[in-house]
Amino acid sequence: MRLLVLGGTAMLGRAVAAEAVARGHDVTCLARGVSGDAPDGVRWVRGDRDLADGLAAVTGPEDQWDAVVDVSRQPGQVRRAMAALEPLARHLVFVSTGNVYAVHAGLATDESVPLLPPLEGEVMEDMSTYGEAKVACEAAVLEAFGTDRALIARAGLIGGPGDASGRSGWWPWRFAHPAGGPDGPVLVPDDPELPMSIIDVRDLAAWLVRCTEARTAGVFDAVGQPDTLGGLISAAREVAGHDGPVVAASPAWLLEQGVQEWMGEDSLPLWIADPEWRGFGAHTGAAARAAGLTTRPVTETFRDAAAYEEAREATDPRRCGLTDDTERRLLDLLGS
Ligand SMILES: NC(=O)c1ccc[n+]([C@@H]2O[C@H](COP(=O)([O-])OP(=O)(O)OC[C@H]3O[C@@H](n4cnc5c(N)ncnc54)[C@H](OP(=O)(O)O)[C@@H]3O)[C@@H](O)[C@H]2O)c1
C-alpha cells in the first residue's frame, strides 16, 4: 500500500508512519521538521502546508495514494489538502478529537453527541477554538471524500511513550518519585468515580493503519478502555510499586489552593472538576472496538510513559503536575 502521512514528525503521526513501515507499506511523510524527525524507513518530504503549494511534492500527476492520514488542526491546511488529494487518494483518515463535541456532561456517551459550530476562516489562532477548528476540518474531509471513503477518528486522551504533555506519565512518575522521598505520601483528587480513559498511542496508530488497509469508513470515538480516575491512579501506583500513603483531597479544596485540572503547570493531570467537562472521558469507543480497535492494559501505557518521563527529565522540564515544593506544602496543610 502507498500511504501518505500528512505529519509524521510528532507523537501520533510518527507512530502511524512507523507502524505502517513495520507492516510493509510504502510510506511518505510530509512535514516541516519543526516537531521532530520522521521515523526510519519512510520517504520524508519537507513541506509547509501553510503555503499554497505546500503539498506540491506529493500531489504531482504521478502521485497516487492508497490512503492518506492527516493529523492537522488547521482548517485551511485541511481544505487545501482535500482539494489536492481527493483525485489522487482512495481513502482518507483524519485524526480528530473529542473536543469537537458541544457537550461533555454525559455518561457512557458515543458519536451522537452534538458538535460545536465549525470555526470560520482558515486558521485556528489558539487552542481556545481547537474543537471548532477540528469540526471545520472534519467537515472539509467529509465534503471531499464522502462518508464511504473517509474515516474520522475522534481521539480521547492519547498516552504512552512520546507524550510530551506529560499527562499519561505524571501519575506513574509521581508514585515512583513522591515529593517527600521514596514511598512518601502522594496527593490525589478525591474524585475516584470520574470517568476517564487513555488510549495508548501505539494502539491508536495500529488501528488507524489497519483501517487504511481495510478502507474502513465512518466516524469513531477512538478512546481507551473506559475507566475512572480512581482506577487509573491505582494502576499507575501499581506500576510504580508505591507502598506509601495516598492522600485524597477534595476537589473544592484543591481548586482553592490554585491546583489546576487536567494539565499544565501546578496541575493534577487527568482530573476534571468543571461540571461542563466532566464527561470528556466518558465516551465508550464501542463503535471503534466493533471496527477492530484493540487496546493494551493501561498498566503497559503507564510503564512506558513513565520510562519516557525518566528519559527526558534532564533536558525537558515536566509540563504538568505539581512541583515537589508545592506538593509538600499542600500535604503539610492536610497534615500528611
Ligand atoms: N494528544 C492528545 O491527547 C490528543 C487528544 C485528542 C486528539 N489529538 C489529535 O491527535 C493528533 C496528534 O497528532 P501528532 O501527535 O502526530 O501531531 P501534532 O502534535 O498535532 O503535530 C502536528 C503534525 O503536523 C505537522 N505540521 C504542523 N504544521 C505544519 C505545517 N505548516 N506544514 C506541514 N506540517 C505541519 C507537524 O510537523 P512539523 O512541525 O515537523 O512540520 C506534526 O507532524 C492531532 O490530530 C491531535 O489534534 C491529540
The ligand as an SDF file (V2000), in Angstrom:
LIG
                    3D

 48 52  0  0  0  0  0  0  0  0999 V2000
   -2.5150   14.4390   22.4340 N   0  0  0  0  0  0  0  0  0  0  0  0
   -3.7440   14.0910   22.7270 C   0  0  0  0  0  0  0  0  0  0  0  0
   -4.0380   13.6450   23.8350 O   0  0  0  0  0  0  0  0  0  0  0  0
   -4.8060   14.2370   21.6660 C   0  0  0  0  0  0  0  0  0  0  0  0
   -6.1360   14.0050   22.0240 C   0  0  0  0  0  0  0  0  0  0  0  0
   -7.1120   14.0400   21.0250 C   0  0  0  0  0  0  0  0  0  0  0  0
   -6.7570   14.2710   19.7160 C   0  0  0  0  0  0  0  0  0  0  0  0
   -5.4560   14.5270   19.3960 N   0  0  0  0  0  0  0  0  0  0  0  0
   -5.1200   14.6960   17.9890 C   0  0  0  0  0  0  0  0  0  0  0  0
   -4.2210   13.6530   17.6830 O   0  0  0  0  0  0  0  0  0  0  0  0
   -3.3020   14.1000   16.6860 C   0  0  0  0  0  0  0  0  0  0  0  0
   -1.8930   14.0560   17.2370 C   0  0  0  0  0  0  0  0  0  0  0  0
   -1.0490   14.0250   16.1580 O   0  0  0  0  0  0  0  0  0  0  0  0
    0.5340   14.1350   16.2490 P   0  0  0  0  0  0  0  0  0  0  0  0
    0.9290   13.7320   17.6220 O   0  0  0  0  0  0  0  0  0  0  0  0
    1.1270   13.4430   15.1050 O   0  0  0  0  0  0  0  0  0  0  0  0
    0.7000   15.6480   15.8830 O   0  0  0  0  0  0  0  0  0  0  0  0
    0.6200   17.0840   16.4360 P   0  0  0  0  0  0  0  0  0  0  0  0
    1.3700   17.2100   17.6970 O   0  0  0  0  0  0  0  0  0  0  0  0
   -0.7490   17.5660   16.3340 O   0  0  0  0  0  0  0  0  0  0  0  0
    1.5750   17.7170   15.2910 O   0  0  0  0  0  0  0  0  0  0  0  0
    1.1210   18.1170   14.0320 C   0  0  0  0  0  0  0  0  0  0  0  0
    1.8980   17.4460   12.8830 C   0  0  0  0  0  0  0  0  0  0  0  0
    1.6310   18.2180   11.7280 O   0  0  0  0  0  0  0  0  0  0  0  0
    2.8400   18.7790   11.2410 C   0  0  0  0  0  0  0  0  0  0  0  0
    2.6440   20.1820   10.8630 N   0  0  0  0  0  0  0  0  0  0  0  0
    2.2470   21.2090   11.6620 C   0  0  0  0  0  0  0  0  0  0  0  0
    2.2160   22.3540   10.9550 N   0  0  0  0  0  0  0  0  0  0  0  0
    2.6210   22.0280    9.6990 C   0  0  0  0  0  0  0  0  0  0  0  0
    2.7990   22.7730    8.5150 C   0  0  0  0  0  0  0  0  0  0  0  0
    2.5640   24.0960    8.4770 N   0  0  0  0  0  0  0  0  0  0  0  0
    3.1990   22.1310    7.4020 N   0  0  0  0  0  0  0  0  0  0  0  0
    3.4460   20.8020    7.4190 C   0  0  0  0  0  0  0  0  0  0  0  0
    3.2850   20.0330    8.5050 N   0  0  0  0  0  0  0  0  0  0  0  0
    2.8900   20.6480    9.6330 C   0  0  0  0  0  0  0  0  0  0  0  0
    3.8360   18.6880   12.3680 C   0  0  0  0  0  0  0  0  0  0  0  0
    5.1470   18.5560   11.8280 O   0  0  0  0  0  0  0  0  0  0  0  0
    6.2320   19.7320   11.7700 P   0  0  0  0  0  0  0  0  0  0  0  0
    6.0040   20.6050   12.9600 O   0  0  0  0  0  0  0  0  0  0  0  0
    7.5110   18.9630   11.8280 O   0  0  0  0  0  0  0  0  0  0  0  0
    6.0020   20.4050   10.4760 O   0  0  0  0  0  0  0  0  0  0  0  0
    3.3880   17.4150   13.0870 C   0  0  0  0  0  0  0  0  0  0  0  0
    3.9600   16.2860   12.4650 O   0  0  0  0  0  0  0  0  0  0  0  0
   -3.7170   15.5020   16.3250 C   0  0  0  0  0  0  0  0  0  0  0  0
   -4.6360   15.4300   15.2610 O   0  0  0  0  0  0  0  0  0  0  0  0
   -4.4110   15.9670   17.5910 C   0  0  0  0  0  0  0  0  0  0  0  0
   -5.3020   17.0090   17.3070 O   0  0  0  0  0  0  0  0  0  0  0  0
   -4.4830   14.5260   20.3430 C   0  0  0  0  0  0  0  0  0  0  0  0
  1  2  1  0
  2  3  2  0
  2  4  1  0
  4  5  1  0
  4 48  2  0
  5  6  2  0
  6  7  1  0
  7  8  2  0
  8  9  1  0
  8 48  1  0
  9 10  1  0
  9 46  1  0
 10 11  1  0
 11 12  1  0
 11 44  1  0
 12 13  1  0
 13 14  1  0
 14 15  2  0
 14 16  1  0
 14 17  1  0
 17 18  1  0
 18 19  2  0
 18 20  1  0
 18 21  1  0
 21 22  1  0
 22 23  1  0
 23 24  1  0
 23 42  1  0
 24 25  1  0
 25 26  1  0
 25 36  1  0
 26 27  1  0
 26 35  1  0
 27 28  2  0
 28 29  1  0
 29 30  1  0
 29 35  2  0
 30 31  1  0
 30 32  2  0
 32 33  1  0
 33 34  2  0
 34 35  1  0
 36 37  1  0
 36 42  1  0
 37 38  1  0
 38 39  2  0
 38 40  1  0
 38 41  1  0
 42 43  1  0
 44 45  1  0
 44 46  1  0
 46 47  1  0
M  CHG  2   8   1  16  -1
M  END
$$$$
